[in-house]
Amino acid sequence: MKVFDSGCRQCPRLAEFLDEVKQQYPSYFARPVPAFGDDKARLCIIGLAPGMHGANATGRPFTGDHAGILLYQTLYKYGFASAPESVSADDGLKLLNCRITNAVKCLPPQNKPVGSEVNTCNSRLAQELEALPDNYVLVALGGIAHKAVIRALGLKQADYSFGHAVEHQLDRGVLIDCYHCSRYNTQTRRLTTPMFEKVFKRAQTLLK
Protein backbone atom coordinates (compact mmCIF):
# COMPACT_ATOMS: atom_id res chain seq x y z
CA MET A 1 0.00 0.00 0.00
CA LYS A 2 2.10 2.90 -1.30
CA VAL A 3 0.21 5.83 0.15
CA PHE A 4 2.60 7.03 2.82
CA ASP A 5 5.45 9.55 2.63
CA SER A 6 7.65 9.53 5.72
CA GLY A 7 9.37 12.69 4.52
CA CYS A 8 6.22 14.71 3.80
CA ARG A 9 6.49 18.43 4.61
CA GLN A 10 3.40 19.70 2.79
CA CYS A 11 2.04 21.43 5.89
CA PRO A 12 4.61 24.11 6.86
CA ARG A 13 3.26 24.61 10.40
CA LEU A 14 3.40 20.90 11.17
CA ALA A 15 6.80 20.39 9.55
CA GLU A 16 8.32 23.25 11.53
CA PHE A 17 6.72 22.02 14.74
CA LEU A 18 8.14 18.53 14.23
CA ASP A 19 11.59 20.05 13.70
CA GLU A 20 11.27 21.84 17.05
CA VAL A 21 10.04 18.70 18.81
CA LYS A 22 12.93 16.65 17.39
CA GLN A 23 15.40 19.19 18.78
CA GLN A 24 13.75 19.04 22.19
CA TYR A 25 13.35 15.25 22.17
CA PRO A 26 16.09 13.77 19.95
CA SER A 27 14.98 10.18 20.59
CA TYR A 28 11.41 10.80 19.42
CA PHE A 29 10.13 9.56 16.05
CA ALA A 30 8.96 13.11 15.25
CA ARG A 31 7.89 12.66 11.63
CA PRO A 32 4.73 11.50 9.83
CA VAL A 33 3.47 8.35 11.57
CA PRO A 34 2.51 5.44 9.31
CA ALA A 35 -0.58 3.30 9.74
CA PHE A 36 -0.17 0.13 11.79
CA GLY A 37 -1.62 -3.29 11.15
CA ASP A 38 -2.71 -5.63 8.39
CA ASP A 39 -2.85 -4.15 4.86
CA LYS A 40 -5.79 -6.44 4.07
CA ALA A 41 -7.68 -5.86 7.33
CA ARG A 42 -11.44 -5.39 7.18
CA LEU A 43 -11.49 -3.34 10.40
CA CYS A 44 -9.88 0.09 10.08
CA ILE A 45 -9.72 2.52 12.99
CA ILE A 46 -9.22 6.19 12.19
CA GLY A 47 -7.90 8.49 14.90
CA LEU A 48 -7.20 12.21 14.80
CA ALA A 49 -3.41 12.67 14.85
CA PRO A 50 -0.30 11.39 16.66
CA GLY A 51 0.03 12.39 20.32
CA MET A 52 3.13 14.28 21.48
CA HIS A 53 4.42 11.59 23.85
CA GLY A 54 2.57 8.71 22.19
CA ALA A 55 2.72 7.96 18.47
CA ASN A 56 4.94 10.96 17.82
CA ALA A 57 7.47 9.46 20.22
CA THR A 58 7.14 5.78 19.33
CA GLY A 59 6.23 5.87 15.63
CA ARG A 60 3.14 3.67 16.10
CA PRO A 61 -0.45 4.97 16.37
CA PHE A 62 -1.86 5.12 19.91
CA THR A 63 1.32 3.68 21.41
CA GLY A 64 2.92 5.10 24.53
CA ASP A 65 0.17 7.45 25.69
CA HIS A 66 -3.07 7.35 27.66
CA ALA A 67 -5.34 7.17 24.62
CA GLY A 68 -3.87 3.84 23.60
CA ILE A 69 -4.51 2.08 26.91
CA LEU A 70 -8.24 1.52 26.44
CA LEU A 71 -7.90 1.03 22.69
CA TYR A 72 -5.43 -1.85 22.80
CA GLN A 73 -7.12 -3.48 25.79
CA THR A 74 -10.36 -3.48 23.83
CA LEU A 75 -8.79 -4.70 20.59
CA TYR A 76 -7.25 -7.60 22.50
CA LYS A 77 -10.54 -8.44 24.22
CA TYR A 78 -12.36 -8.72 20.90
CA GLY A 79 -9.63 -10.62 19.06
CA PHE A 80 -8.14 -7.79 17.01
CA ALA A 81 -4.74 -7.63 18.76
CA SER A 82 -2.23 -10.22 19.97
CA ALA A 83 -1.62 -8.42 23.28
CA PRO A 84 -3.55 -6.01 25.53
CA GLU A 85 -0.85 -3.35 25.70
CA SER A 86 1.17 -1.43 23.10
CA VAL A 87 4.33 0.07 24.57
CA SER A 88 6.74 0.46 21.64
CA ALA A 89 6.93 -0.09 17.90
CA ASP A 90 9.15 -3.16 18.43
CA ASP A 91 7.24 -4.87 21.24
CA GLY A 92 6.02 -7.69 18.99
CA LEU A 93 2.32 -6.77 19.18
CA LYS A 94 0.36 -7.65 16.05
CA LEU A 95 -3.05 -6.49 14.91
CA LEU A 96 -5.39 -9.18 13.61
CA ASN A 97 -7.72 -8.24 10.74
CA CYS A 98 -7.28 -4.68 12.01
CA ARG A 99 -5.50 -1.53 10.93
CA ILE A 100 -5.06 1.80 12.74
CA THR A 101 -4.39 5.10 11.00
CA ASN A 102 -4.93 8.81 11.61
CA ALA A 103 -6.74 11.56 9.75
CA VAL A 104 -3.57 13.66 10.11
CA LYS A 105 -0.24 11.82 10.06
CA CYS A 106 1.85 14.48 11.85
CA LEU A 107 1.74 15.78 15.41
CA PRO A 108 -0.08 19.15 15.52
CA PRO A 109 0.59 21.86 18.14
CA GLN A 110 -1.80 21.47 21.12
CA ASN A 111 -3.08 18.29 19.42
CA LYS A 112 -5.23 20.49 17.19
CA PRO A 113 -4.72 20.36 13.41
CA VAL A 114 -6.26 23.18 11.40
CA GLY A 115 -8.70 22.51 8.60
CA SER A 116 -6.16 22.95 5.82
CA GLU A 117 -3.89 20.33 7.43
CA VAL A 118 -6.72 17.81 7.73
CA ASN A 119 -7.60 18.47 4.09
CA THR A 120 -4.00 18.16 2.88
CA CYS A 121 -3.70 14.73 4.49
CA ASN A 122 -7.12 13.63 3.26
CA SER A 123 -5.89 12.31 -0.09
CA ARG A 124 -3.69 9.84 1.79
CA LEU A 125 -6.62 8.70 3.91
CA ALA A 126 -8.69 8.32 0.74
CA GLN A 127 -6.03 6.03 -0.74
CA GLU A 128 -5.89 3.98 2.44
CA LEU A 129 -9.65 3.49 2.48
CA GLU A 130 -9.74 2.69 -1.22
CA ALA A 131 -7.18 -0.08 -0.66
CA LEU A 132 -9.28 -1.82 2.00
CA PRO A 133 -11.17 -4.99 1.04
CA ASP A 134 -14.93 -4.80 0.54
CA ASN A 135 -17.32 -5.29 3.45
CA TYR A 136 -15.05 -3.33 5.77
CA VAL A 137 -15.92 -1.73 9.06
CA LEU A 138 -14.50 1.71 9.79
CA VAL A 139 -14.40 3.09 13.33
CA ALA A 140 -13.92 6.87 13.46
CA LEU A 141 -12.60 8.07 16.81
CA GLY A 142 -14.05 11.56 17.23
CA GLY A 143 -15.80 14.11 15.09
CA ILE A 144 -12.77 15.28 13.11
CA ALA A 145 -11.87 11.72 12.14
CA HIS A 146 -15.50 11.14 11.15
CA LYS A 147 -15.53 14.20 8.90
CA ALA A 148 -12.19 13.20 7.39
CA VAL A 149 -13.58 9.78 6.49
CA ILE A 150 -16.71 11.27 4.91
CA ARG A 151 -14.56 13.67 2.88
CA ALA A 152 -12.14 10.92 1.87
CA LEU A 153 -15.04 8.84 0.55
CA GLY A 154 -16.38 11.77 -1.46
CA LEU A 155 -19.65 11.92 0.47
CA LYS A 156 -21.71 14.87 1.71
CA GLN A 157 -21.09 15.86 5.33
CA ALA A 158 -24.73 16.87 5.77
CA ASP A 159 -25.84 13.29 5.09
CA TYR A 160 -23.63 11.75 7.79
CA SER A 161 -23.85 13.29 11.27
CA PHE A 162 -21.43 12.18 13.98
CA GLY A 163 -22.81 10.46 17.06
CA HIS A 164 -21.34 7.90 19.43
CA ALA A 165 -22.12 4.32 18.31
CA VAL A 166 -24.05 5.63 15.29
CA GLU A 167 -23.68 3.42 12.22
CA HIS A 168 -23.54 4.72 8.66
CA GLN A 169 -24.06 2.41 5.69
CA LEU A 170 -21.49 2.95 2.95
CA ASP A 171 -21.14 1.54 -0.56
CA ARG A 172 -18.40 -0.89 0.49
CA GLY A 173 -18.99 -1.27 4.21
CA VAL A 174 -20.06 0.39 7.43
CA LEU A 175 -18.77 3.37 9.40
CA ILE A 176 -19.26 3.35 13.17
CA ASP A 177 -18.69 6.58 15.06
CA CYS A 178 -17.10 6.54 18.50
CA TYR A 179 -16.03 9.16 21.00
CA HIS A 180 -12.25 9.44 21.03
CA CYS A 181 -10.53 7.43 23.76
CA SER A 182 -8.62 10.49 24.96
CA ARG A 183 -7.63 11.07 28.57
CA TYR A 184 -10.16 13.91 28.79
CA ASN A 185 -13.06 11.81 27.51
CA THR A 186 -12.31 8.80 29.71
CA GLN A 187 -11.60 10.77 32.87
CA THR A 188 -14.74 12.88 32.51
CA ARG A 189 -16.62 9.67 31.68
CA ARG A 190 -17.98 11.09 28.49
CA LEU A 191 -16.62 7.78 27.24
CA THR A 192 -16.76 4.77 29.56
CA THR A 193 -15.19 1.37 29.01
CA PRO A 194 -18.59 -0.30 28.36
CA MET A 195 -19.45 2.41 25.80
CA PHE A 196 -16.16 1.87 24.00
CA GLU A 197 -16.37 -1.91 24.11
CA LYS A 198 -19.89 -1.80 22.69
CA VAL A 199 -18.54 -0.23 19.49
CA PHE A 200 -15.93 -2.94 18.97
CA LYS A 201 -18.29 -5.75 19.89
CA ARG A 202 -20.59 -4.41 17.17
CA ALA A 203 -17.67 -4.22 14.74
CA GLN A 204 -16.83 -7.84 15.55
CA THR A 205 -20.43 -8.85 14.84
CA LEU A 206 -20.54 -6.99 11.54
CA LEU A 207 -17.28 -8.56 10.38
CA LYS A 208 -18.68 -12.05 10.98
Protein Blocks (a to p, Z undefined) as FASTA:
>chain_A
ZZbcfkbckbmmlmmmmmmmmmmmmmbnoiacddedjfkbcbdcddfbdcfklmmmnopa
hihiaklmmmmmmmmmnopafbfbdfbfklopacehiacddfblbdcehhiacfklmmmm
mmmmmmmmmmpcehiacddedjklmmmmmmmnopafklmccdehiacddfklccdddddf
bfklmmnomacfklmmmmmmmmmmmmZZ
